[in-house]
């Protein structure tokens, strides 16, 4: 049988990436350790709420239904490195044409182009539509 590293080279590959923020909550003891909960007499805690960027992407041969997903609470560099590895494991080679779909976030397209130098970048439909509306409002098209 063939291993993942022996996959045939694919002609065209699609990579996509998007992200969102999720709320995280950390419970830490209050400064005054004498404050206790009424029922169990535990040290009272306060909630610290933060927001973390979560990024999810995939790589797949353009003619394939199978996708290799990656997800990470990390930088664009970290998650795009994982997508690059997934692309290689899915058959990407130096001659493979790469099509990348993502939003236009600052740093994202630059990192995609750095790790996939021959990539054709396409702004995703949702963000493209937003840009059309913003442009129409700026030039006041009725």
C-alpha positions in Angstrom: 0.0 0.0 0.0 1.0 3.6 -0.5 1.8 5.9 2.4 0.7 9.5 2.7 4.1 10.7 1.4 3.8 8.6 -1.7 0.6 10.3 -3.0 0.5 11.2 -6.7 1.1 14.9 -7.4 -2.1 16.8 -8.0 -2.5 19.4 -10.8 -4.6 21.9 -8.9 -5.1 22.4 -5.1 -7.6 24.5 -3.2 -6.7 25.9 0.2 -9.1 27.9 2.3 -8.8 29.7 5.6 -11.1 31.6 7.9 -11.2 32.5 11.5 -13.3 33.9 14.3 -12.9 34.9 17.9 -14.2 32.8 20.7 -14.8 33.8 24.3 -12.7 32.1 26.9 -13.4 32.2 30.6 -10.9 31.7 33.4 -11.9 31.3 37.0 -9.4 32.7 39.5 -9.6 33.1 43.3 -10.5 36.6 44.5 -7.7 38.6 46.2 -9.5 38.3 49.6 -9.1 34.5 50.3 -11.5 34.9 53.3 -14.5 35.3 51.0 -16.3 32.0 50.7 -19.2 30.6 48.9 -22.3 30.1 51.0 -23.1 26.5 50.4 -19.8 24.7 50.1 -17.6 27.2 51.8 -15.1 27.3 48.8 -12.9 30.3 48.1 -14.9 32.7 45.9 -13.6 33.1 42.4 -14.0 35.8 39.7 -14.3 35.3 36.0 -11.7 36.7 33.7 -13.1 36.9 30.1 -10.8 37.0 27.1 -11.2 36.6 23.4 -8.9 34.3 21.3 -8.5 34.0 17.6 -9.4 30.6 16.2 -8.5 29.7 12.7 -9.7 26.8 10.6 -8.6 25.9 7.1 -8.3 23.0 4.7 -6.4 21.8 1.7 -7.7 19.5 -1.0 -7.0 18.6 -4.5 -9.4 20.6 -6.7 -11.0 17.4 -8.2 -11.4 15.7 -4.8 -14.2 15.6 -2.3 -11.8 14.7 0.5 -10.4 17.6 2.6 -7.7 17.7 5.2 -8.7 20.2 7.9 -6.4 22.1 10.3 -7.5 24.3 13.2 -5.5 26.3 15.7 -5.7 29.0 18.3 -2.6 30.6 17.0 -1.0 33.0 14.5 -1.5 33.0 10.7 2.1 31.7 10.4 1.3 28.7 12.6 -2.0 27.7 11.0 -0.8 28.3 7.4 2.3 26.1 8.1 -0.1 23.4 9.1 -2.2 23.9 5.9 1.1 23.7 3.9 1.9 20.4 5.5 -1.7 19.2 4.8 -1.3 20.3 1.2 1.9 18.3 0.8 0.3 15.3 2.4 -2.6 15.7 0.0 -0.3 15.7 -3.1 0.9 19.2 -3.5 4.2 19.4 -5.4 6.3 22.3 -6.8 4.3 22.1 -10.1 0.9 22.1 -8.4 -1.2 25.2 -9.1 -2.6 26.6 -5.8 -5.8 28.5 -5.4 -6.2 30.2 -2.1 -9.6 31.5 -0.8 -9.7 33.6 2.3 -10.7 37.0 3.7 -8.4 40.0 3.3 -7.3 40.3 6.9 -4.0 42.1 7.4 -1.2 39.6 7.4 -3.3 36.7 6.1 -2.8 37.1 2.4 0.8 38.0 2.9 1.5 34.8 4.9 -0.4 32.7 2.4 1.7 34.2 -0.5 4.9 33.6 1.5 4.2 29.9 2.1 2.5 29.3 -1.2 4.5 31.6 -3.6 2.7 30.6 -6.8 -0.8 30.8 -5.3 -3.6 32.6 -7.0 -5.4 34.5 -4.1 -9.2 34.9 -4.3 -11.1 37.0 -1.8 -14.0 34.9 -0.3 -17.5 35.7 -1.4 -18.7 37.2 1.9 -15.9 39.7 2.1 -16.0 40.5 -1.6 -19.7 41.3 -1.2 -18.9 43.5 1.8 -16.3 45.4 -0.3 -18.8 46.0 -3.0 -21.3 47.5 -0.6 -18.7 49.6 1.1 -17.5 50.9 -2.4 -21.1 51.6 -3.5 -21.7 53.6 -0.3 -18.4 55.6 -0.8 -19.3 56.6 -4.3 -23.0 57.0 -3.4 -24.4 54.7 -6.0 -28.2 54.5 -5.7 
